[in-house]
Amino acid sequence: MSEEKRMASAATYRDAVIPLTALWTSPFARWGGALSHVSSLDLAVAGTSRALSERGIDRDAIEGLVLGWTVPQPAIFYGATTLATRLGMPHVSGPMLHQACATSVAALHQAAAAVGTGVGPQLIVTTDRTSNGPDLSWPAPVGSEEGPVRENWVRSSFSQDPVTGQSMLATAEAVAAECGFTRDALDALAVLRSEQYAAALSDDRTFQRGFMVGIEIEHEDFGTVRLQADEGVRPVTADSAGQLPAVHPGGVHTAATQTHPADGTAGALVTTTPRARELADRDPIVRLVASGFARVERARMPKALVPAAQAALRAAGLKIDTMDAISTHNPFAVNDLYFARETGVAPDAMNVSGCSLLFGHPQGPTGLRTVTELAHVLRARGGGLGLFTGCAAGDTAAALIIEVTD
């Protein structure tokens, strides 16, 4: 592998597990779609409440809450305690986390660390609405002649890393140029991922129905908001991909080879093996093995998936060829091309049920949805080890190793 300067950290976990049925996700809706007028906190309440009820999870057994989000919503200042109270758990509290696209791994890390100290079951809720992101304004100090500083939370964050001034897309274009990845190679990767996602919808979405929770919310102004399946996913074919213009003149990424902002929520219940058996005695167990966080050189975000994965693997004493399934958060097609080149993993051996390149990117819950799908892929294969790795912002990434056992 290349010898670029890297900073990485990792952790392993002592008996932190999730019953397989205690992993869930809502459908994801494209920016401006069915969930665009719904606060992500309202969405989290609706999705989590339904998941807990349908899975028969005793809310009185939950001792802590980790709330992960990246886009501010009305009343987010009280987010974790408000969410717990609305879920019927007024005794529960815990931290709120946001770490761009690494929020889900950070939340799982936090919950696993808490369980490792002897604390009871920890509920993780991740939720985001990129639609209708807030415009923030910081008034100028008294006596200053300068006007207020303004920022659109979503668009500004996508368009500029304050450390380098580079957009997220610019990081992808830079890695593609340095590695010599062509437009044709990126298009072919997007077509493959689209075919994998379509295959996961077979038999009336049997695979997704194993973990996906439908959303139904009564909205004061818009009536009943319902969402039972992903909204806004556009199939990618060789013909459709080839007809799209590059997003930036001279670039290689198009609308087909980068993800779209989205809205959604996902959740999990982290506990110990004995408590998991009490809560779901016949359920397969998803063991949290290790996590890794990494940075690479500035403005080279797609590269960071590799050292993050390496950090988690080293911490667990494992090799990548011992992984039975691999999934990635890949907002750009170049992410997977780089990962495949550096690790030797074939592109068609990753993301067999689809990925965020297709179903979208609400940021906070994106990683947890992908981990959920990874666990179900492993279960369908009879169990085994799985690796999730995904980029975050600017030059960072996070990875997680799980093991599914009966």
C-alpha positions, 0 to 999 in steps of 0.5 A: 500500500502507499506510504502516505502519512496517516493518523489512526486509532482503534479500540476493541470491545469486551462483550458488547453485542446487539441482538440481530432484531435490535438493529433497524433502519427506516427507508431513506428519502431523497433530499426534498422528498417525503421526509423533507418537512419532518424534523429528524427528531420526530422521525427518530421518535416514529422509527424508534418507537415502532422498532421497539414495539414490533421487536418486543424490546422492553423500554424499561430495560434500557439504561442509556441513550446515545443520540447521533445527528449532524444537522441541527433541528428545532429544539436539538439543544434538548435532543437526547432527553427529549427523545427519551421522554417521547419514547416513554423512557423519562429515566434515560439520558446519555450523550449526543454525538455528531462526527459527520459520516462517522457518527454511527461508528462513533455512537456504536463505540460510545455505547460499547464502551459504556456496556463494557463498564457494566452499564445496562443496555444502551439504545443508539438512535441516529437520525438526520434530515439534510433537506431544509438544513438551517441557515445559521447567523452569528451576529457581529460583536458589539462595536464591530463594523463587520456584518454577521457571519452566515452559513448554510449548515448543509450546503456550506459543509458539503462545499468547503472543508475549513482546513483546506477550502476544498469540497467533498467532491474535490477530494474525490476528484483529486484521488481519481486523478492521482490514481488514474481512475477513468470516467469509464471505471467509475461508471462501471462501478456505479452500474455494479452497485446499482445491480447489487441494490436491485438484487436486494429488492427481489422477492418483494424486498424480503431482504430489506423487510428483515430490518427496515421499519416503515414510517408513519407520522401525523404532520400538522401541515402536511397530513399523514407522512408515510414511507415504506421503502427507499424513495428517490433511488435512480437505477444506473445503467451503462447507457444512463451513466454514459450520457451524464455530464461531469459535475465539474468540467474536466472531472470524472464524477457525475450524478451517477457516481456520487451519492445524493443527500437524504433523510432517514433514521436508524437504531440499535440496542447494545448490551452484553451477551447474557442480557441479549439472551434475556431480551431475544433468546433465539436471536442471532448475536451481532458482536462488536469486535473492533473499530478504527478511526483514521486521517490521511493527507488533507483533502484526500477523503476517499483514501481514509477508508483503507487505514481506518479498516487497517486500524480496526483489523490490527486491533482485532488481530485479523486480516482482511482476507478473513472477512466474510463480507465487506460493506462501505460508505461510498459517497463517491465511486472512487472510494470503492475503486481505491479501496479495492486497489489497495486491499485486493478485494474485488469490487463485486465482493463488496456491498452485495446488498447495495450501498449509500452510493445508491440509497443516499446519505443522511450522514448520521444514520448512513453508517448504521444502516450499512452495518445493519445490512452487513449483519443481515448479509452475514446471517444469510451466509450462516454467520461470520466476520464482517467489515464496514468502513466509510469516509467522513469529512475532509480526510477522515474515515471510520471502520467497524468489525462485527461478528454474527453468531447464533 
